[in-house]
Amino acid sequence: MTINIRATGMELTPALRQYIEEKFSTLEKYATKIMQIDVHVGLETNHHLKGDIYTCSANVDLPGDLLKVERTAEDQYKAIDKVKDHLRETLAQRKEREQGR
């Protein structure tokens, strides 16, 4: 599984890159056939009244399917966690359905 990471409007620090790789590599427990995951992190416009808004989106490339998830939060790490959690739930449901067949 390949994890491609891209940042927009902010610096992709080594700590952030490592955090993303650790979080998304755990998804292999739920779907062993993941070909690649494209993760895009960024800082939305700087003129929000409530401060900075961070966004994280992920495209998970599965055989015959593509899962897309995007979430925003006031903290970059929370946005990443929200995307990972949503993907984990979706992949777990898919795995249950496949095992039930």
N, CA, C and O atoms as a MOPAC input file, in Angstrom:
PM7 MOZYME 1SCF
protein

 N      0.84200 1    -1.17200 1     0.00000 1
 C      0.00000 1     0.00000 1     0.00000 1
 C      0.89100 1     1.23900 1     0.00000 1
 O      1.85900 1     1.33900 1     0.75400 1
 N      0.53200 1     2.17200 1    -0.86700 1
 C      1.26100 1     3.42600 1    -0.98200 1
 C      0.42600 1     4.55000 1    -0.39200 1
 O     -0.77800 1     4.63000 1    -0.63900 1
 N      1.06000 1     5.41900 1     0.38600 1
 C      0.38200 1     6.58400 1     0.94600 1
 C      1.04700 1     7.82400 1     0.35700 1
 O      2.21600 1     8.09800 1     0.62700 1
 N      0.29300 1     8.57200 1    -0.44900 1
 C      0.77500 1     9.81400 1    -1.03700 1
 C      0.19400 1    10.97200 1    -0.23200 1
 O     -1.01300 1    11.03000 1     0.00200 1
 N      1.06400 1    11.89500 1     0.19000 1
 C      0.63500 1    13.00100 1     1.03600 1
 C      0.96300 1    14.31700 1     0.33500 1
 O      2.05800 1    14.50400 1    -0.19500 1
 N     -0.02200 1    15.22900 1     0.34600 1
 C      0.15500 1    16.53700 1    -0.27200 1
 C     -0.40300 1    17.59400 1     0.67700 1
 O     -1.43200 1    17.38100 1     1.31700 1
 N      0.28400 1    18.73600 1     0.76500 1
 C     -0.16200 1    19.82300 1     1.64600 1
 C     -0.37200 1    21.08300 1     0.81800 1
 O      0.37300 1    21.35100 1    -0.12400 1
 N     -1.40200 1    21.85800 1     1.18300 1
 C     -1.69800 1    23.11600 1     0.51400 1
 C     -1.87500 1    24.20300 1     1.56400 1
 O     -2.64200 1    24.03900 1     2.51300 1
 N     -1.17000 1    25.30000 1     1.39300 1
 C     -1.32300 1    26.43500 1     2.29400 1
 C     -0.65500 1    26.27000 1     3.63900 1
 O     -0.86700 1    27.07600 1     4.54600 1
 N      0.13900 1    25.24800 1     3.77300 1
 C      0.83000 1    24.99500 1     5.03700 1
 C      2.04700 1    24.11900 1     4.75900 1
 O      2.16700 1    23.52200 1     3.68900 1
 N      2.93300 1    24.05200 1     5.72400 1
 C      4.13400 1    23.23600 1     5.57400 1
 C      3.85300 1    21.80600 1     6.03800 1
 O      3.23600 1    21.58600 1     7.08100 1
 N      4.31200 1    20.85500 1     5.25600 1
 C      4.18000 1    19.44800 1     5.62600 1
 C      5.43600 1    19.05900 1     6.40500 1
 O      6.46000 1    18.70700 1     5.81800 1
 N      5.34400 1    19.12600 1     7.71900 1
 C      6.49800 1    18.83600 1     8.57000 1
 C      6.72900 1    17.32200 1     8.63300 1
 O      5.81000 1    16.54600 1     8.37200 1
 N      7.93000 1    16.90600 1     8.97000 1
 C      8.18500 1    15.46900 1     9.12000 1
 C      7.29400 1    14.82400 1    10.18900 1
 O      6.88600 1    13.67200 1    10.04100 1
 N      6.99400 1    15.55300 1    11.25400 1
 C      6.12700 1    15.00800 1    12.30400 1
 C      4.71400 1    14.79100 1    11.78100 1
 O      4.09000 1    13.77600 1    12.09300 1
 N      4.19900 1    15.73100 1    10.98900 1
 C      2.86400 1    15.59700 1    10.42100 1
 C      2.82800 1    14.45400 1     9.40500 1
 O      1.86400 1    13.69000 1     9.36000 1
 N      3.87200 1    14.34200 1     8.59700 1
 C      3.94600 1    13.24500 1     7.62100 1
 C      3.94600 1    11.89600 1     8.33500 1
 O      3.24100 1    10.97500 1     7.92100 1
 N      4.73000 1    11.77400 1     9.40000 1
 C      4.79600 1    10.52100 1    10.15500 1
 C      3.44600 1    10.20400 1    10.79800 1
 O      3.02000 1     9.04900 1    10.80400 1
 N      2.77600 1    11.21300 1    11.33500 1
 C      1.46400 1    11.02700 1    11.97000 1
 C      0.46100 1    10.49400 1    10.94700 1
 O     -0.28400 1     9.55700 1    11.23600 1
 N      0.44200 1    11.08400 1     9.76300 1
 C     -0.48300 1    10.65800 1     8.71100 1
 C     -0.18700 1     9.22000 1     8.28800 1
 O     -1.10300 1     8.41000 1     8.14700 1
 N      1.08000 1     8.90800 1     8.08700 1
 C      1.45000 1     7.55400 1     7.66900 1
 C      1.06800 1     6.52300 1     8.72700 1
 O      0.58500 1     5.44400 1     8.38500 1
 N      1.27700 1     6.83500 1    10.00200 1
 C      0.91500 1     5.90600 1    11.07600 1
 C     -0.58600 1     5.67900 1    11.12900 1
 O     -1.04200 1     4.54300 1    11.25600 1
 N     -1.35700 1     6.76100 1    11.03200 1
 C     -2.81600 1     6.64900 1    11.12800 1
 C     -3.40100 1     5.86800 1     9.95900 1
 O     -4.22800 1     4.98000 1    10.16600 1
 N     -2.99200 1     6.18000 1     8.75100 1
 C     -3.60300 1     5.56000 1     7.58500 1
 C     -3.06600 1     4.15600 1     7.29900 1
 O     -3.72300 1     3.38000 1     6.60600 1
 N     -1.89300 1     3.82200 1     7.81600 1
 C     -1.38300 1     2.46200 1     7.62200 1
 C     -2.19500 1     1.44800 1     8.42800 1
 O     -2.18000 1     0.25900 1     8.10900 1
 N     -2.90200 1     1.89700 1     9.46700 1
 C     -3.72400 1     0.98000 1    10.25700 1
 C     -4.96700 1     0.51700 1     9.50000 1
 O     -5.62300 1    -0.43500 1     9.92300 1
 N     -5.30000 1     1.16900 1     8.39700 1
 C     -6.48600 1     0.79400 1     7.62600 1
 C     -6.32200 1    -0.55600 1     6.92800 1
 O     -7.30500 1    -1.14800 1     6.48300 1
 N     -5.09500 1    -1.04100 1     6.83300 1
 C     -4.86600 1    -2.34000 1     6.19100 1
 C     -5.50600 1    -3.48700 1     6.97700 1
 O     -5.72300 1    -4.56600 1     6.42700 1
 N     -5.80600 1    -3.26400 1     8.24300 1
 C     -6.49200 1    -4.28800 1     9.03500 1
 C     -7.88600 1    -4.55700 1     8.48800 1
 O     -8.40300 1    -5.66900 1     8.59500 1
 N     -8.49000 1    -3.52700 1     7.90100 1
 C     -9.88100 1    -3.61300 1     7.45800 1
 C    -10.02000 1    -3.91200 1     5.97500 1
 O    -11.07400 1    -4.37700 1     5.54100 1
 N     -8.99100 1    -3.65900 1     5.19500 1
 C     -9.02900 1    -3.96100 1     3.76500 1
 C     -7.60100 1    -4.21900 1     3.30300 1
 O     -6.80400 1    -3.29000 1     3.17300 1
 N     -7.28900 1    -5.46400 1     3.06000 1
 C     -5.92900 1    -5.82200 1     2.68100 1
 C     -5.62600 1    -5.50100 1     1.22400 1
 O     -4.46400 1    -5.53300 1     0.81800 1
 N     -6.64700 1    -5.19000 1     0.43000 1
 C     -6.44300 1    -4.94800 1    -0.99600 1
 C     -6.34600 1    -3.46700 1    -1.34000 1
 O     -6.56600 1    -3.09500 1    -2.49300 1
 N     -6.02800 1    -2.62200 1    -0.38300 1
 C     -5.87200 1    -1.18900 1    -0.66400 1
 C     -4.62200 1    -1.01300 1    -1.52800 1
 O     -3.52500 1    -1.42500 1    -1.15200 1
 N     -4.81500 1    -0.38900 1    -2.69600 1
 C     -3.68200 1    -0.15900 1    -3.58900 1
 C     -2.89600 1     1.07900 1    -3.17700 1
 O     -1.67300 1     1.04000 1    -3.04100 1
 N     -3.62800 1     2.19000 1    -2.97800 1
 C     -2.96900 1     3.41000 1    -2.52900 1
 C     -3.97200 1     4.32500 1    -1.85300 1
 O     -5.18200 1     4.21800 1    -2.05100 1
 N     -3.42800 1     5.23100 1    -1.04500 1
 C     -4.23000 1     6.24300 1    -0.37400 1
 C     -3.59800 1     7.60000 1    -0.68400 1
 O     -2.41300 1     7.81800 1    -0.43100 1
 N     -4.39900 1     8.49700 1    -1.23000 1
 C     -3.95000 1     9.86000 1    -1.49300 1
 C     -4.53400 1    10.75700 1    -0.40400 1
 O     -5.75300 1    10.88500 1    -0.28900 1
 N     -3.66800 1    11.37400 1     0.39100 1
 C     -4.10000 1    12.23300 1     1.48900 1
 C     -3.72300 1    13.66800 1     1.15400 1
 O     -2.58400 1    13.95400 1     0.78700 1
 N     -4.68900 1    14.56200 1     1.28500 1
 C     -4.45300 1    15.98100 1     1.04400 1
 C     -4.80900 1    16.74400 1     2.31300 1
 O     -5.95100 1    16.71000 1     2.77000 1
 N     -3.82900 1    17.42500 1     2.87300 1
 C     -4.06500 1    18.24700 1     4.05800 1
 C     -3.83300 1    19.69600 1     3.67400 1
 O     -3.01000 1    20.00300 1     2.81200 1
 N     -4.57200 1    20.58300 1     4.32600 1
 C     -4.39100 1    21.98600 1     3.98000 1
 C     -5.02400 1    22.91400 1     4.98100 1
 O     -5.77500 1    22.51300 1     5.86900 1
 N     -4.68900 1    24.17000 1     4.80000 1
 C     -5.23400 1    25.24100 1     5.61700 1
 C     -6.18200 1    26.01500 1     4.72800 1
 O     -5.77400 1    26.57000 1     3.70800 1
 N     -7.45800 1    26.05300 1     5.11700 1
 C     -8.41900 1    26.81700 1     4.34300 1
 C     -8.13500 1    28.29700 1     4.53900 1
 O     -7.21400 1    28.65900 1     5.27100 1
 N     -8.89100 1    29.13000 1     3.91400 1
 C     -8.62800 1    30.56500 1     3.92700 1
 C     -8.37200 1    31.08700 1     5.33600 1
 O     -8.94500 1    30.59500 1     6.30700 1
 N     -7.53000 1    32.05900 1     5.42900 1
 C     -7.09400 1    32.57700 1     6.72700 1
 C     -8.03100 1    33.63100 1     7.30900 1
 O     -7.71000 1    34.20400 1     8.35100 1
 N     -9.16400 1    33.91100 1     6.69100 1
 C    -10.01200 1    34.98900 1     7.17000 1
 C    -11.29400 1    34.51400 1     7.85000 1
 O    -12.29100 1    35.23600 1     7.87000 1
 N    -11.27200 1    33.32500 1     8.39600 1
 C    -12.42700 1    32.84400 1     9.15100 1
 C    -12.51300 1    33.57800 1    10.48300 1
 O    -11.49200 1    33.90700 1    11.08600 1
 N    -13.71600 1    33.82800 1    10.92900 1
 C    -13.90500 1    34.54900 1    12.18600 1
 C    -13.45800 1    33.73400 1    13.38700 1
 O    -13.05000 1    34.30000 1    14.40200 1
 N    -13.52700 1    32.43100 1    13.28800 1
 C    -13.19600 1    31.57400 1    14.42400 1
 C    -11.76200 1    31.05000 1    14.36100 1
 O    -11.43000 1    30.09800 1    15.06600 1
 N    -10.92400 1    31.63700 1    13.55000 1
 C     -9.54200 1    31.19000 1    13.45500 1
 C     -9.31200 1    30.31800 1    12.24400 1
 O    -10.13100 1    30.28400 1    11.32500 1
 N     -8.20500 1    29.61900 1    12.24400 1
 C     -7.83500 1    28.77600 1    11.11400 1
 C     -8.71400 1    27.53000 1    11.05500 1
 O     -9.07000 1    26.95100 1    12.08200 1
 N     -9.04900 1    27.13700 1     9.84800 1
 C     -9.80600 1    25.91800 1     9.61400 1
 C     -8.93300 1    25.00400 1     8.75700 1
 O     -8.52000 1    25.37600 1     7.65900 1
 N     -8.66000 1    23.81900 1     9.26400 1
 C     -7.83400 1    22.84600 1     8.55500 1
 C     -8.73000 1    21.81600 1     7.87900 1
 O     -9.81100 1    21.48800 1     8.36700 1
 N     -8.26100 1    21.32500 1     6.76300 1
 C     -9.01500 1    20.32700 1     6.02400 1
 C     -8.12500 1    19.11600 1     5.74800 1
 O     -6.90900 1    19.23300 1     5.60100 1
 N     -8.75700 1    17.97400 1     5.68500 1
 C     -8.06600 1    16.73700 1     5.32800 1
 C     -9.00400 1    15.94100 1     4.43800 1
 O    -10.18000 1    15.76900 1     4.75700 1
 N     -8.48500 1    15.46000 1     3.33200 1
 C     -9.27600 1    14.59700 1     2.45900 1
 C     -8.42000 1    13.40400 1     2.07200 1
 O     -7.19400 1    13.49000 1     1.99900 1
 N     -9.09500 1    12.29500 1     1.82600 1
 C     -8.38600 1    11.07000 1     1.46400 1
 C     -9.16500 1    10.33200 1     0.38600 1
 O    -10.39000 1    10.22900 1     0.44100 1
 N     -8.43700 1     9.82500 1    -0.58600 1
 C     -8.98100 1     8.95800 1    -1.62100 1
 C     -8.34200 1     7.58700 1    -1.44600 1
 O     -7.12200 1     7.44900 1    -1.53500 1
 N     -9.16600 1     6.58000 1    -1.19700 1
 C     -8.66600 1     5.22200 1    -1.00300 1
 C     -8.99400 1     4.42700 1    -2.25700 1
 O    -10.15900 1     4.26200 1    -2.61900 1
 N     -7.95800 1     3.94100 1    -2.90800 1
 C     -8.10100 1     3.21000 1    -4.16300 1
 C     -8.16500 1     1.71300 1    -3.87300 1
 O     -7.17300 1     1.08800 1    -3.49800 1
 N     -9.36700 1     1.15600 1    -4.05900 1
 C     -9.60600 1    -0.27300 1    -3.87100 1
 C     -9.87100 1    -0.89800 1    -5.23900 1
 O    -10.24900 1    -0.18300 1    -6.16700 1
 N     -9.68800 1    -2.18400 1    -5.38800 1
 C    -10.00200 1    -2.82000 1    -6.67200 1
 C    -11.47200 1    -2.60900 1    -7.03700 1
 O    -12.36700 1    -3.11300 1    -6.35900 1
 N    -11.70400 1    -1.86900 1    -8.10100 1
 C    -13.06400 1    -1.64100 1    -8.57100 1
 C    -13.82300 1    -0.56100 1    -7.84200 1
 O    -15.01200 1    -0.38000 1    -8.10600 1
 N    -13.19100 1     0.17300 1    -6.92900 1
 C    -13.90100 1     1.18400 1    -6.15600 1
 C    -12.93100 1     2.27000 1    -5.69400 1
 O    -11.72500 1     2.04700 1    -5.58700 1
 N    -13.48800 1     3.44400 1    -5.42400 1
 C    -12.70800 1     4.56000 1    -4.90300 1
 C    -13.50900 1     5.22200 1    -3.79400 1
 O    -14.62300 1     5.69200 1    -4.02600 1
 N    -12.94800 1     5.26100 1    -2.59100 1
 C    -13.60800 1     5.91100 1    -1.45300 1
 C    -13.02100 1     7.30600 1    -1.27900 1
 O    -11.80300 1     7.48200 1    -1.27300 1
 N    -13.90300 1     8.30100 1    -1.13700 1
 C    -13.46500 1     9.67600 1    -0.92700 1
 C    -14.07700 1    10.20600 1     0.35900 1
 O    -15.28200 1    10.08100 1     0.58200 1
 N    -13.24000 1    10.79900 1     1.20500 1
 C    -13.70900 1    11.36600 1     2.46700 1
 C    -13.00000 1    12.70300 1     2.66800 1
 O    -11.79700 1    12.81900 1     2.43500 1
 N    -13.76000 1    13.71200 1     3.10500 1
 C    -13.17100 1    15.01900 1     3.41700 1
 C    -13.79200 1    15.54300 1     4.70100 1
 O    -15.00800 1    15.48300 1     4.88100 1
 N    -12.95700 1    16.05500 1     5.59000 1
 C    -13.41600 1    16.60100 1     6.86000 1
 C    -12.62400 1    17.86600 1     7.18400 1
 O    -11.49600 1    18.04200 1     6.72400 1
 N    -13.22900 1    18.73800 1     7.97800 1
 C    -12.55100 1    19.94900 1     8.42700 1
 C    -12.60700 1    20.00800 1     9.95500 1
 O    -13.48700 1    19.42500 1    10.58700 1
 N    -11.64600 1    20.72700 1    10.52400 1
 C    -11.59300 1    20.90600 1    11.97900 1
 C    -10.71900 1    22.11300 1    12.29500 1
 O    -10.02500 1    22.63900 1    11.42400 1
 N    -10.76300 1    22.54000 1    13.54400 1
 C     -9.94200 1    23.67700 1    13.96800 1
 C     -8.51000 1    23.25400 1    14.26600 1
 O     -7.64400 1    24.10700 1    14.45800 1
 N     -8.25200 1    21.96400 1    14.30800 1
 C     -6.91500 1    21.42600 1    14.54200 1
 C     -6.60300 1    20.43200 1    13.43500 1
 O     -7.44500 1    19.60500 1    13.08600 1
 N     -5.40200 1    20.50700 1    12.88500 1
 C     -5.04300 1    19.62900 1    11.76600 1
 C     -5.10400 1    18.15900 1    12.15500 1
 O     -5.56400 1    17.33000 1    11.37000 1
 N     -4.65000 1    17.83200 1    13.34800 1
 C     -4.63900 1    16.44300 1    13.78400 1
 C     -6.06400 1    15.90000 1    13.97600 1
 O     -6.31200 1    14.72100 1    13.72400 1
 N     -6.98900 1    16.74400 1    14.41500 1
 C     -8.38500 1    16.31600 1    14.55400 1
 C     -9.00300 1    16.03800 1    13.19700 1
 O     -9.76800 1    15.08400 1    13.05000 1
 N     -8.68300 1    16.85900 1    12.19700 1
 C     -9.20100 1    16.64200 1    10.84700 1
 C     -8.69300 1    15.31100 1    10.29100 1
 O     -9.44800 1    14.56600 1     9.66500 1
 N     -7.42600 1    15.02000 1    10.51900 1
 C     -6.84900 1    13.75100 1    10.06200 1
 C     -7.52700 1    12.58200 1    10.76800 1
 O     -7.86400 1    11.58400 1    10.13200 1
 N     -7.72500 1    12.69900 1    12.07300 1
 C     -8.38200 1    11.63600 1    12.83700 1
 C     -9.81400 1    11.40900 1    12.36900 1
 O    -10.26100 1    10.26500 1    12.29300 1
 N    -10.53900 1    12.47700 1    12.05500 1
 C    -11.91400 1    12.34100 1    11.58100 1
 C    -11.96400 1    11.56700 1    10.26900 1
 O    -12.81500 1    10.69500 1    10.09200 1
 N    -11.05900 1    11.88200 1     9.35400 1
 C    -11.02500 1    11.17700 1     8.06500 1
 C    -10.67300 1     9.71200 1     8.27400 1
 O    -11.30900 1     8.83000 1     7.69800 1
 N     -9.66400 1     9.45100 1     9.09300 1
 C     -9.24900 1     8.07200 1     9.34600 1
 C    -10.36600 1     7.26900 1     9.99900 1
 O    -10.60300 1     6.11800 1     9.63100 1
 N    -11.05500 1     7.87200 1    10.97100 1
 C    -12.14700 1     7.17100 1    11.64800 1
 C    -13.29400 1     6.85100 1    10.69100 1
 O    -13.86100 1     5.75900 1    10.74100 1
 N    -13.63300 1     7.79600 1     9.82700 1
 C    -14.71200 1     7.55300 1     8.86600 1
 C    -14.33000 1     6.44200 1     7.88400 1
 O    -15.15100 1     5.58400 1     7.55900 1
 N    -13.09400 1     6.46300 1     7.42200 1
 C    -12.63000 1     5.40800 1     6.51500 1
 C    -12.60500 1     4.05600 1     7.21500 1
 O    -12.96000 1     3.03900 1     6.61900 1
 N    -12.18600 1     4.04000 1     8.47900 1
 C    -12.15000 1     2.78500 1     9.23600 1
 C    -13.54300 1     2.17800 1     9.33800 1
 O    -13.72000 1     0.98000 1     9.12100 1
 N    -14.53200 1     3.00700 1     9.66800 1
 C    -15.90800 1     2.52000 1     9.78100 1
 C    -16.42500 1     2.01000 1     8.43700 1
 O    -17.05700 1     0.95500 1     8.37300 1
 N    -16.16000 1     2.75200 1     7.37300 1
 C    -16.62400 1     2.35700 1     6.04400 1
 C    -15.97700 1     1.04600 1     5.60800 1
 O    -16.65600 1     0.16100 1     5.08800 1
 N    -14.68000 1     0.92000 1     5.81600 1
 C    -13.98400 1    -0.30500 1     5.41900 1
 C    -14.41900 1    -1.49200 1     6.27300 1
 O    -14.51400 1    -2.61100 1     5.76700 1
 N    -14.68400 1    -1.26800 1     7.55500 1
 C    -15.16000 1    -2.35000 1     8.43300 1
 C    -16.53600 1    -2.83000 1     7.97800 1
 O    -16.79900 1    -4.03300 1     7.98000 1
 N    -17.41400 1    -1.91100 1     7.59000 1
 C    -18.73400 1    -2.29500 1     7.08900 1
 C    -18.61800 1    -3.09100 1     5.79100 1
 O    -19.32900 1    -4.07700 1     5.59800 1
 N    -17.72400 1    -2.66000 1     4.90400 1
 C    -17.51000 1    -3.38400 1     3.64100 1
 C    -16.99200 1    -4.79500 1     3.91400 1
 O    -17.41000 1    -5.75500 1     3.26700 1
 N    -16.08200 1    -4.91000 1     4.87300 1
 C    -15.51100 1    -6.21000 1     5.20800 1
 C    -16.59100 1    -7.14300 1     5.76200 1
 O    -16.62500 1    -8.32700 1     5.42700 1
 N    -17.47800 1    -6.60000 1     6.61600 1
 C    -18.58200 1    -7.39600 1     7.15600 1
 C    -19.50500 1    -7.89300 1     6.05700 1
 O    -19.90700 1    -9.05700 1     6.05700 1
 N    -19.84300 1    -7.01600 1     5.12000 1
 C    -20.71800 1    -7.40200 1     4.02200 1
 C    -20.08300 1    -8.49000 1     3.15900 1
 O    -20.75700 1    -9.43200 1     2.74200 1
 N    -18.78200 1    -8.35500 1     2.89600 1
 C    -18.10200 1    -9.35500 1     2.06800 1
 C    -18.02300 1   -10.70900 1     2.77200 1
 O    -18.14600 1   -11.75400 1     2.13400 1
 N    -17.81800 1   -10.68400 1     4.09000 1
 C    -17.74500 1   -11.94200 1     4.83500 1
 C    -19.12100 1   -12.58500 1     4.96000 1
 O    -19.23000 1   -13.80600 1     5.07700 1
 N    -20.16600 1   -11.77100 1     4.93600 1
 C    -21.52200 1   -12.29700 1     5.04400 1
 C    -22.01600 1   -12.97700 1     3.77400 1
 O    -22.97500 1   -13.74800 1     3.80400 1
 N    -21.35500 1   -12.68700 1     2.66000 1
 C    -21.78300 1   -13.26700 1     1.37400 1
 C    -21.35600 1   -14.69200 1     1.22100 1
 O    -21.64000 1   -15.31400 1     0.19700 1

